[in-house]
């Protein structure tokens, strides 16, 4: 799990923006140059670089520059940590809903609703 709550907050803040989610989605298919990530987005290359900086700060993306090309790749461990946090919360709520369902199923039917 992520070492501290601040790191998790940064991940969810980074994923809160649709453009950054689109970049992460693209990077799940493999590494990409910044220009390739920018192509489908309706924003300047400078804005794309700023969004990538947020993704890098959160730990979701890593990049390296070779010559004039900066290539980005997803950091799967950080993505898995966020997914694990969500899955744990889902499991808690599913158990609660299962208990509620069992409770409701154990209750006698209300005859007043048939009038």
C-alpha positions in Angstrom: 0.0 0.0 0.0 1.1 3.6 -0.4 3.4 4.7 2.4 1.3 7.7 3.4 -2.1 9.3 2.8 -0.5 12.2 1.0 0.8 9.9 -1.8 -2.6 8.5 -2.3 -4.1 12.0 -2.4 -1.7 13.0 -5.1 -2.6 9.9 -7.2 -6.3 10.7 -7.0 -5.7 14.4 -7.7 -3.7 13.5 -10.8 -6.5 11.2 -12.0 -9.2 13.8 -11.3 -8.4 15.6 -14.7 -9.9 14.0 -17.9 -6.8 14.9 -19.9 -4.5 13.2 -17.5 -6.8 10.2 -17.4 -6.6 10.0 -21.2 -2.8 10.1 -21.0 -2.7 7.3 -18.4 -5.1 5.3 -20.5 -2.9 5.7 -23.5 0.2 4.8 -21.5 -1.4 1.5 -20.3 -0.9 0.3 -23.9 2.8 1.1 -23.8 5.4 3.9 -23.7 4.7 7.0 -25.8 6.5 10.2 -26.7 5.1 13.5 -25.3 4.1 14.5 -28.8 2.1 11.3 -29.3 0.3 11.9 -26.0 -0.5 15.5 -27.0 -1.9 14.6 -30.4 -5.5 13.7 -29.4 -5.8 16.4 -26.8 -7.1 19.9 -27.6 -4.3 21.8 -25.8 -0.8 23.2 -26.3 2.3 21.0 -26.0 3.2 23.2 -23.0 -0.1 22.3 -21.2 0.5 18.6 -21.9 3.9 18.9 -20.3 2.4 20.5 -17.3 -0.2 17.7 -17.0 2.6 15.1 -17.3 4.5 16.9 -14.5 1.5 16.3 -12.3 1.4 12.6 -13.3 5.1 12.3 -12.6 4.8 14.0 -9.2 2.1 11.6 -8.3 4.3 8.6 -9.3 1.8 7.4 -11.9 4.2 8.2 -14.9 7.9 8.1 -15.4 9.7 9.7 -18.3 13.1 9.8 -19.8 14.7 12.0 -22.5 16.8 10.5 -25.2 18.0 13.2 -27.6 15.1 15.5 -28.3 12.4 13.0 -27.5 10.9 12.6 -24.1 9.2 9.1 -23.7 6.7 8.5 -20.9 5.7 5.2 -19.4 3.1 4.2 -16.8 4.3 3.2 -13.3 2.2 0.1 -12.7 2.9 -0.2 -9.0 1.4 3.2 -8.2 -1.6 2.4 -10.3 -2.0 -1.0 -8.6 -1.7 0.7 -5.2 -4.6 3.0 -6.0 -6.6 0.1 -7.4 -5.9 -1.9 -4.2 -7.2 1.0 -2.0 -10.4 1.1 -4.0 -10.8 -2.6 -3.9 -10.5 -2.7 -0.1 -13.2 0.0 0.2 -15.5 -1.9 -2.2 -15.0 -5.1 -0.2 -16.0 -3.3 3.0 -19.2 -2.0 1.4 -20.1 -5.3 -0.3 -19.8 -7.0 3.1 -22.1 -4.3 4.7 -24.6 -4.6 1.9 -24.6 -8.4 2.2 -25.3 -8.2 5.9 -28.1 -5.7 5.2 -29.5 -8.1 2.6 -29.4 -11.0 5.0 -31.1 -8.9 7.7 -33.9 -7.8 5.3 -34.4 -11.3 4.1 -34.8 -12.5 7.7 -37.6 -10.0 8.4 -41.2 -11.2 8.2 -43.2 -9.8 5.3 -45.2 -6.7 6.0 -48.9 -7.5 5.5 -49.9 -3.8 5.5 -48.5 -3.3 2.0 -51.0 -5.8 0.6 -54.1 -3.7 1.5 
